[in-house]
Amino acid sequence: MSSPVFEEMLYGSRAASKTLRICEDHPEAFAWMLGYIYCNSKSFPSLSLAIEVSRLADKYQMDALAELCSQYLENNLNEKNLAEIYNAAVTLKNPSLLRGCSQIVCSRTSTVLLEPNFVKLSQDALLHLLQTTLYVSSEVKIFRAVIAWSKYQIDKRNALSSEGALRQEIEPLLPHIRFLSMSTDEFVLHVMPSGVLTSDESTAILLAIKTSGSLHELPSICCSIKEKREQFDKSLIKRLQLPDVSKAGISSHTYSYEDHVLVANLRTSKTIHLHHVEYKALRISSMIATVRDPAKKVVAVYTSAGPTGVFERVITLHPGMLCSVTVSIVGRQQSALQRFTCNHDGVIFEGEQVTSCKSPIVLHYWHFSE
């Protein structure tokens, strides 16, 4: 009554006797399944047992049990147990569970890649992951994770580790790594020393990175995508309109073409990732953001060409750090700076901003709960 497979094996054309000998199934999982069939037991003692039961539910075509297992695994899914669940989701072709795994990968890509259990993904699960939308600051992070996975697979088989063995292990994964989105320094420092690529392959890829010409000379294992991956999901960007301030600023200057301060000494109570600064009151030709550490030493400078205010790289601002945004404008503008403090989605923003009644300054940023 619970399984059409059992019905066929016991009473159908496959029935050989009244006794079934089940030798290949996980004994503890099979015992739990019997408890579910006869006693309506629904509480799983562990994640690993739920995965084994889900395999039996698929094998014996027990749809209700398969749904129970899937729901339990989805509810308990996180980056630490992702590999174990991802492997089962791919094997069982469970669309709901695969979506859940992909959502974890999308929302916490960097954490997933650095998780020790990442190397325990099956090759099929890793291939599925690499075809998911990944958000990273550099393609190098993906390459390093794939190298670590390949070395683990070789060690697990007690195989002799060599550049040839590593290449053989990693080759099916190489077309999913965007080598062309790396800088020449990243490629030379991180990819070439690995020995995964031949010298001819490395040379061809380096030439393609440096030029924007034809890609027909690329080796077959190289992905042709040159665009960098986004660091974070743009649909999750928060938008903060800085509060109105009076014209009684703390300082007043007639700024030159090269020096017009929009925001000075911006600091936050929690870590944010600044994508761009919007200010429509000025005709902006370029923008520079300078980040200082708590000792006010410059640690990074970011630029944004054109009027969009989108920086070349996402600016990560930790508590205690200071960020000032200066723009080059068309013409001259007299303005002043005024202190401000505001709370946005649990993050306190402080600093000084330019005073203007024409248009507000808007910060577009990400903030993720720790």
Contacts in CASP RR format, 6 or more apart in sequence:
PFRMAT RR
TARGET T0000
AUTHOR 0000-0000-0000
METHOD contacts of the structure
MODEL  1
MSSPVFEEMLYGSRAASKTLRICEDHPEAFAWMLGYIYCNSKSFPSLSLA
IEVSRLADKYQMDALAELCSQYLENNLNEKNLAEIYNAAVTLKNPSLLRG
CSQIVCSRTSTVLLEPNFVKLSQDALLHLLQTTLYVSSEVKIFRAVIAWS
KYQIDKRNALSSEGALRQEIEPLLPHIRFLSMSTDEFVLHVMPSGVLTSD
ESTAILLAIKTSGSLHELPSICCSIKEKREQFDKSLIKRLQLPDVSKAGI
SSHTYSYEDHVLVANLRTSKTIHLHHVEYKALRISSMIATVRDPAKKVVA
VYTSAGPTGVFERVITLHPGMLCSVTVSIVGRQQSALQRFTCNHDGVIFE
GEQVTSCKSPIVLHYWHFSE
1 7 0 8 1.000
2 37 0 8 1.000
2 62 0 8 1.000
2 65 0 8 1.000
3 60 0 8 1.000
3 61 0 8 1.000
3 62 0 8 1.000
4 61 0 8 1.000
5 59 0 8 1.000
5 60 0 8 1.000
5 61 0 8 1.000
6 20 0 8 1.000
6 60 0 8 1.000
8 14 0 8 1.000
8 15 0 8 1.000
9 15 0 8 1.000
9 20 0 8 1.000
10 18 0 8 1.000
10 20 0 8 1.000
22 30 0 8 1.000
25 56 0 8 1.000
25 59 0 8 1.000
26 52 0 8 1.000
26 55 0 8 1.000
26 56 0 8 1.000
28 49 0 8 1.000
28 52 0 8 1.000
29 49 0 8 1.000
29 52 0 8 1.000
29 53 0 8 1.000
29 55 0 8 1.000
29 56 0 8 1.000
30 56 0 8 1.000
32 41 0 8 1.000
32 44 0 8 1.000
32 45 0 8 1.000
32 49 0 8 1.000
32 53 0 8 1.000
33 53 0 8 1.000
33 56 0 8 1.000
33 57 0 8 1.000
33 60 0 8 1.000
33 62 0 8 1.000
33 65 0 8 1.000
35 41 0 8 1.000
36 42 0 8 1.000
36 53 0 8 1.000
36 65 0 8 1.000
36 68 0 8 1.000
42 68 0 8 1.000
44 50 0 8 1.000
44 53 0 8 1.000
44 69 0 8 1.000
44 72 0 8 1.000
47 73 0 8 1.000
47 76 0 8 1.000
47 81 0 8 1.000
47 84 0 8 1.000
47 85 0 8 1.000
48 84 0 8 1.000
50 69 0 8 1.000
50 72 0 8 1.000
50 73 0 8 1.000
51 69 0 8 1.000
51 73 0 8 1.000
51 84 0 8 1.000
51 85 0 8 1.000
51 88 0 8 1.000
53 65 0 8 1.000
53 69 0 8 1.000
54 66 0 8 1.000
54 69 0 8 1.000
54 70 0 8 1.000
54 73 0 8 1.000
54 88 0 8 1.000
54 92 0 8 1.000
54 94 0 8 1.000
55 88 0 8 1.000
55 91 0 8 1.000
55 92 0 8 1.000
56 62 0 8 1.000
56 65 0 8 1.000
57 63 0 8 1.000
57 65 0 8 1.000
57 66 0 8 1.000
57 68 0 8 1.000
57 69 0 8 1.000
58 66 0 8 1.000
58 92 0 8 1.000
66 92 0 8 1.000
66 94 0 8 1.000
70 94 0 8 1.000
70 96 0 8 1.000
70 97 0 8 1.000
73 85 0 8 1.000
73 88 0 8 1.000
73 89 0 8 1.000
73 97 0 8 1.000
74 96 0 8 1.000
74 97 0 8 1.000
74 100 0 8 1.000
77 85 0 8 1.000
77 97 0 8 1.000
77 100 0 8 1.000
77 101 0 8 1.000
77 104 0 8 1.000
78 104 0 8 1.000
79 104 0 8 1.000
79 108 0 8 1.000
79 111 0 8 1.000
79 112 0 8 1.000
79 115 0 8 1.000
80 115 0 8 1.000
80 117 0 8 1.000
81 117 0 8 1.000
82 101 0 8 1.000
82 104 0 8 1.000
82 105 0 8 1.000
82 112 0 8 1.000
82 115 0 8 1.000
82 117 0 8 1.000
82 118 0 8 1.000
83 115 0 8 1.000
83 117 0 8 1.000
83 118 0 8 1.000
83 119 0 8 1.000
83 120 0 8 1.000
83 121 0 8 1.000
83 125 0 8 1.000
84 117 0 8 1.000
84 120 0 8 1.000
85 97 0 8 1.000
85 101 0 8 1.000
86 101 0 8 1.000
86 121 0 8 1.000
86 122 0 8 1.000
86 125 0 8 1.000
86 128 0 8 1.000
86 129 0 8 1.000
87 120 0 8 1.000
87 121 0 8 1.000
87 122 0 8 1.000
87 124 0 8 1.000
87 125 0 8 1.000
88 94 0 8 1.000
88 97 0 8 1.000
89 97 0 8 1.000
89 98 0 8 1.000
89 101 0 8 1.000
89 125 0 8 1.000
90 98 0 8 1.000
90 122 0 8 1.000
90 124 0 8 1.000
90 125 0 8 1.000
90 128 0 8 1.000
91 122 0 8 1.000
91 124 0 8 1.000
98 128 0 8 1.000
101 128 0 8 1.000
101 129 0 8 1.000
102 128 0 8 1.000
102 129 0 8 1.000
102 132 0 8 1.000
102 133 0 8 1.000
104 112 0 8 1.000
105 112 0 8 1.000
105 129 0 8 1.000
105 132 0 8 1.000
105 134 0 8 1.000
106 132 0 8 1.000
106 133 0 8 1.000
106 134 0 8 1.000
106 135 0 8 1.000
106 233 0 8 1.000
107 233 0 8 1.000
109 134 0 8 1.000
109 135 0 8 1.000
109 136 0 8 1.000
110 135 0 8 1.000
110 136 0 8 1.000
110 137 0 8 1.000
110 141 0 8 1.000
112 118 0 8 1.000
112 129 0 8 1.000
113 136 0 8 1.000
113 141 0 8 1.000
113 142 0 8 1.000
113 144 0 8 1.000
113 145 0 8 1.000
114 145 0 8 1.000
118 145 0 8 1.000
118 148 0 8 1.000
118 149 0 8 1.000
119 148 0 8 1.000
119 149 0 8 1.000
119 151 0 8 1.000
119 152 0 8 1.000
119 153 0 8 1.000
120 152 0 8 1.000
121 129 0 8 1.000
121 149 0 8 1.000
123 153 0 8 1.000
123 172 0 8 1.000
123 173 0 8 1.000
126 146 0 8 1.000
126 149 0 8 1.000
126 173 0 8 1.000
127 172 0 8 1.000
127 173 0 8 1.000
127 176 0 8 1.000
130 142 0 8 1.000
130 146 0 8 1.000
130 173 0 8 1.000
130 176 0 8 1.000
130 177 0 8 1.000
131 176 0 8 1.000
133 233 0 8 1.000
134 142 0 8 1.000
134 229 0 8 1.000
135 229 0 8 1.000
135 230 0 8 1.000
135 231 0 8 1.000
135 232 0 8 1.000
135 233 0 8 1.000
136 142 0 8 1.000
136 229 0 8 1.000
136 231 0 8 1.000
137 231 0 8 1.000
137 313 0 8 1.000
137 314 0 8 1.000
138 182 0 8 1.000
138 186 0 8 1.000
139 177 0 8 1.000
139 178 0 8 1.000
139 179 0 8 1.000
139 181 0 8 1.000
139 182 0 8 1.000
139 186 0 8 1.000
139 228 0 8 1.000
139 229 0 8 1.000
140 182 0 8 1.000
140 186 0 8 1.000
140 190 0 8 1.000
140 191 0 8 1.000
142 177 0 8 1.000
142 178 0 8 1.000
143 177 0 8 1.000
143 179 0 8 1.000
143 190 0 8 1.000
143 191 0 8 1.000
143 194 0 8 1.000
144 190 0 8 1.000
146 170 0 8 1.000
146 173 0 8 1.000
146 177 0 8 1.000
147 166 0 8 1.000
147 170 0 8 1.000
147 194 0 8 1.000
147 196 0 8 1.000
150 166 0 8 1.000
150 169 0 8 1.000
150 170 0 8 1.000
150 173 0 8 1.000
151 161 0 8 1.000
151 166 0 8 1.000
153 169 0 8 1.000
154 161 0 8 1.000
154 165 0 8 1.000
154 166 0 8 1.000
154 169 0 8 1.000
155 161 0 8 1.000
159 165 0 8 1.000
163 195 0 8 1.000
163 196 0 8 1.000
166 194 0 8 1.000
166 195 0 8 1.000
166 196 0 8 1.000
167 195 0 8 1.000
167 196 0 8 1.000
170 196 0 8 1.000
171 221 0 8 1.000
174 196 0 8 1.000
174 221 0 8 1.000
174 222 0 8 1.000
174 223 0 8 1.000
175 220 0 8 1.000
175 221 0 8 1.000
175 222 0 8 1.000
175 223 0 8 1.000
176 223 0 8 1.000
177 223 0 8 1.000
178 223 0 8 1.000
178 225 0 8 1.000
178 226 0 8 1.000
178 227 0 8 1.000
178 228 0 8 1.000
178 229 0 8 1.000
179 187 0 8 1.000
179 191 0 8 1.000
179 205 0 8 1.000
179 209 0 8 1.000
179 222 0 8 1.000
179 223 0 8 1.000
180 205 0 8 1.000
180 208 0 8 1.000
180 209 0 8 1.000
180 215 0 8 1.000
180 222 0 8 1.000
180 223 0 8 1.000
180 224 0 8 1.000
180 225 0 8 1.000
180 226 0 8 1.000
181 225 0 8 1.000
181 226 0 8 1.000
181 227 0 8 1.000
181 228 0 8 1.000
181 229 0 8 1.000
182 190 0 8 1.000
182 191 0 8 1.000
182 209 0 8 1.000
183 209 0 8 1.000
184 206 0 8 1.000
184 209 0 8 1.000
184 210 0 8 1.000
187 202 0 8 1.000
187 205 0 8 1.000
187 206 0 8 1.000
187 209 0 8 1.000
188 206 0 8 1.000
191 197 0 8 1.000
191 202 0 8 1.000
192 202 0 8 1.000
197 205 0 8 1.000
197 219 0 8 1.000
197 221 0 8 1.000
200 219 0 8 1.000
201 219 0 8 1.000
201 221 0 8 1.000
201 222 0 8 1.000
204 217 0 8 1.000
204 218 0 8 1.000
204 219 0 8 1.000
204 222 0 8 1.000
205 218 0 8 1.000
205 219 0 8 1.000
205 222 0 8 1.000
207 217 0 8 1.000
208 215 0 8 1.000
208 217 0 8 1.000
208 218 0 8 1.000
208 222 0 8 1.000
215 224 0 8 1.000
218 224 0 8 1.000
231 273 0 8 1.000
231 313 0 8 1.000
231 314 0 8 1.000
232 273 0 8 1.000
232 275 0 8 1.000
232 314 0 8 1.000
232 366 0 8 1.000
234 275 0 8 1.000
236 366 0 8 1.000
237 275 0 8 1.000
237 364 0 8 1.000
237 365 0 8 1.000
237 366 0 8 1.000
238 344 0 8 1.000
238 345 0 8 1.000
238 364 0 8 1.000
238 365 0 8 1.000
238 366 0 8 1.000
238 367 0 8 1.000
239 362 0 8 1.000
239 363 0 8 1.000
239 364 0 8 1.000
240 342 0 8 1.000
240 344 0 8 1.000
240 349 0 8 1.000
240 362 0 8 1.000
240 363 0 8 1.000
240 364 0 8 1.000
240 365 0 8 1.000
241 360 0 8 1.000
241 361 0 8 1.000
241 362 0 8 1.000
242 263 0 8 1.000
242 340 0 8 1.000
242 342 0 8 1.000
242 349 0 8 1.000
242 353 0 8 1.000
242 360 0 8 1.000
242 361 0 8 1.000
242 362 0 8 1.000
242 363 0 8 1.000
243 340 0 8 1.000
243 342 0 8 1.000
244 357 0 8 1.000
244 360 0 8 1.000
245 338 0 8 1.000
245 339 0 8 1.000
245 340 0 8 1.000
245 353 0 8 1.000
245 355 0 8 1.000
246 338 0 8 1.000
246 355 0 8 1.000
247 336 0 8 1.000
247 338 0 8 1.000
247 355 0 8 1.000
247 357 0 8 1.000
248 336 0 8 1.000
248 338 0 8 1.000
249 336 0 8 1.000
249 337 0 8 1.000
249 338 0 8 1.000
249 355 0 8 1.000
250 336 0 8 1.000
250 337 0 8 1.000
250 338 0 8 1.000
250 339 0 8 1.000
250 352 0 8 1.000
251 336 0 8 1.000
251 337 0 8 1.000
252 334 0 8 1.000
252 335 0 8 1.000
252 336 0 8 1.000
253 334 0 8 1.000
253 335 0 8 1.000
253 336 0 8 1.000
254 332 0 8 1.000
254 333 0 8 1.000
254 334 0 8 1.000
255 261 0 8 1.000
255 329 0 8 1.000
255 332 0 8 1.000
255 333 0 8 1.000
255 334 0 8 1.000
255 335 0 8 1.000
256 332 0 8 1.000
257 328 0 8 1.000
257 329 0 8 1.000
257 330 0 8 1.000
257 331 0 8 1.000
257 332 0 8 1.000
258 328 0 8 1.000
259 326 0 8 1.000
260 282 0 8 1.000
260 326 0 8 1.000
260 327 0 8 1.000
260 328 0 8 1.000
260 329 0 8 1.000
260 333 0 8 1.000
260 335 0 8 1.000
260 354 0 8 1.000
261 324 0 8 1.000
261 325 0 8 1.000
261 326 0 8 1.000
261 337 0 8 1.000
261 354 0 8 1.000
262 277 0 8 1.000
262 279 0 8 1.000
262 287 0 8 1.000
262 325 0 8 1.000
262 326 0 8 1.000
262 327 0 8 1.000
262 353 0 8 1.000
262 354 0 8 1.000
262 361 0 8 1.000
263 277 0 8 1.000
263 323 0 8 1.000
263 324 0 8 1.000
263 325 0 8 1.000
263 351 0 8 1.000
263 352 0 8 1.000
263 353 0 8 1.000
263 354 0 8 1.000
263 361 0 8 1.000
264 324 0 8 1.000
264 337 0 8 1.000
264 351 0 8 1.000
264 352 0 8 1.000
264 353 0 8 1.000
265 322 0 8 1.000
265 323 0 8 1.000
265 324 0 8 1.000
265 350 0 8 1.000
265 351 0 8 1.000
265 352 0 8 1.000
266 317 0 8 1.000
266 322 0 8 1.000
266 323 0 8 1.000
266 324 0 8 1.000
266 325 0 8 1.000
266 349 0 8 1.000
266 350 0 8 1.000
266 351 0 8 1.000
267 317 0 8 1.000
267 319 0 8 1.000
267 320 0 8 1.000
267 321 0 8 1.000
267 322 0 8 1.000
267 323 0 8 1.000
267 349 0 8 1.000
267 350 0 8 1.000
267 351 0 8 1.000
268 317 0 8 1.000
268 319 0 8 1.000
268 347 0 8 1.000
268 348 0 8 1.000
268 349 0 8 1.000
268 350 0 8 1.000
269 319 0 8 1.000
269 346 0 8 1.000
269 347 0 8 1.000
269 348 0 8 1.000
270 319 0 8 1.000
270 346 0 8 1.000
270 347 0 8 1.000
270 348 0 8 1.000
270 367 0 8 1.000
270 370 0 8 1.000
271 316 0 8 1.000
271 317 0 8 1.000
271 318 0 8 1.000
271 319 0 8 1.000
271 367 0 8 1.000
271 368 0 8 1.000
271 370 0 8 1.000
272 316 0 8 1.000
272 317 0 8 1.000
272 347 0 8 1.000
272 365 0 8 1.000
272 366 0 8 1.000
272 367 0 8 1.000
273 314 0 8 1.000
273 315 0 8 1.000
273 316 0 8 1.000
273 317 0 8 1.000
273 365 0 8 1.000
273 366 0 8 1.000
273 367 0 8 1.000
274 289 0 8 1.000
274 311 0 8 1.000
274 314 0 8 1.000
274 315 0 8 1.000
274 316 0 8 1.000
274 317 0 8 1.000
274 323 0 8 1.000
274 363 0 8 1.000
274 364 0 8 1.000
274 365 0 8 1.000
275 310 0 8 1.000
275 311 0 8 1.000
275 314 0 8 1.000
275 364 0 8 1.000
275 365 0 8 1.000
275 366 0 8 1.000
276 304 0 8 1.000
276 308 0 8 1.000
276 309 0 8 1.000
276 310 0 8 1.000
276 311 0 8 1.000
276 364 0 8 1.000
277 287 0 8 1.000
277 289 0 8 1.000
277 304 0 8 1.000
277 309 0 8 1.000
277 325 0 8 1.000
277 361 0 8 1.000
277 362 0 8 1.000
277 363 0 8 1.000
277 364 0 8 1.000
278 309 0 8 1.000
278 361 0 8 1.000
278 362 0 8 1.000
278 363 0 8 1.000
278 364 0 8 1.000
279 327 0 8 1.000
279 354 0 8 1.000
279 359 0 8 1.000
279 360 0 8 1.000
279 361 0 8 1.000
279 362 0 8 1.000
280 358 0 8 1.000
280 359 0 8 1.000
281 356 0 8 1.000
281 358 0 8 1.000
281 359 0 8 1.000
282 327 0 8 1.000
282 329 0 8 1.000
282 333 0 8 1.000
283 307 0 8 1.000
283 329 0 8 1.000
283 330 0 8 1.000
283 331 0 8 1.000
284 306 0 8 1.000
284 307 0 8 1.000
284 309 0 8 1.000
284 327 0 8 1.000
284 328 0 8 1.000
284 329 0 8 1.000
285 306 0 8 1.000
285 307 0 8 1.000
285 327 0 8 1.000
285 328 0 8 1.000
285 329 0 8 1.000
285 330 0 8 1.000
286 303 0 8 1.000
286 304 0 8 1.000
286 305 0 8 1.000
286 306 0 8 1.000
286 327 0 8 1.000
286 328 0 8 1.000
287 303 0 8 1.000
287 304 0 8 1.000
287 306 0 8 1.000
287 309 0 8 1.000
287 311 0 8 1.000
287 325 0 8 1.000
287 326 0 8 1.000
287 327 0 8 1.000
287 328 0 8 1.000
288 301 0 8 1.000
288 302 0 8 1.000
288 303 0 8 1.000
288 304 0 8 1.000
288 325 0 8 1.000
288 326 0 8 1.000
288 327 0 8 1.000
289 301 0 8 1.000
289 302 0 8 1.000
289 303 0 8 1.000
289 304 0 8 1.000
289 311 0 8 1.000
289 315 0 8 1.000
289 323 0 8 1.000
289 324 0 8 1.000
289 325 0 8 1.000
289 326 0 8 1.000
290 298 0 8 1.000
290 300 0 8 1.000
290 301 0 8 1.000
290 323 0 8 1.000
290 324 0 8 1.000
290 326 0 8 1.000
291 298 0 8 1.000
291 299 0 8 1.000
291 300 0 8 1.000
291 301 0 8 1.000
291 302 0 8 1.000
291 315 0 8 1.000
291 317 0 8 1.000
291 321 0 8 1.000
291 322 0 8 1.000
291 323 0 8 1.000
292 298 0 8 1.000
292 299 0 8 1.000
292 321 0 8 1.000
292 322 0 8 1.000
292 323 0 8 1.000
292 324 0 8 1.000
293 299 0 8 1.000
293 320 0 8 1.000
293 321 0 8 1.000
294 320 0 8 1.000
294 321 0 8 1.000
294 322 0 8 1.000
296 322 0 8 1.000
299 321 0 8 1.000
300 315 0 8 1.000
302 311 0 8 1.000
302 312 0 8 1.000
302 313 0 8 1.000
302 315 0 8 1.000
303 311 0 8 1.000
303 312 0 8 1.000
304 310 0 8 1.000
304 311 0 8 1.000
304 312 0 8 1.000
305 312 0 8 1.000
314 366 0 8 1.000
315 323 0 8 1.000
317 323 0 8 1.000
335 354 0 8 1.000
335 355 0 8 1.000
335 356 0 8 1.000
336 354 0 8 1.000
336 355 0 8 1.000
337 352 0 8 1.000
337 353 0 8 1.000
337 354 0 8 1.000
337 355 0 8 1.000
338 352 0 8 1.000
338 353 0 8 1.000
338 354 0 8 1.000
338 355 0 8 1.000
339 350 0 8 1.000
339 351 0 8 1.000
339 352 0 8 1.000
340 349 0 8 1.000
340 350 0 8 1.000
340 351 0 8 1.000
340 352 0 8 1.000
340 353 0 8 1.000
341 348 0 8 1.000
341 349 0 8 1.000
341 350 0 8 1.000
341 351 0 8 1.000
342 348 0 8 1.000
342 349 0 8 1.000
343 349 0 8 1.000
345 367 0 8 1.000
347 367 0 8 1.000
349 363 0 8 1.000
353 361 0 8 1.000
354 361 0 8 1.000
END
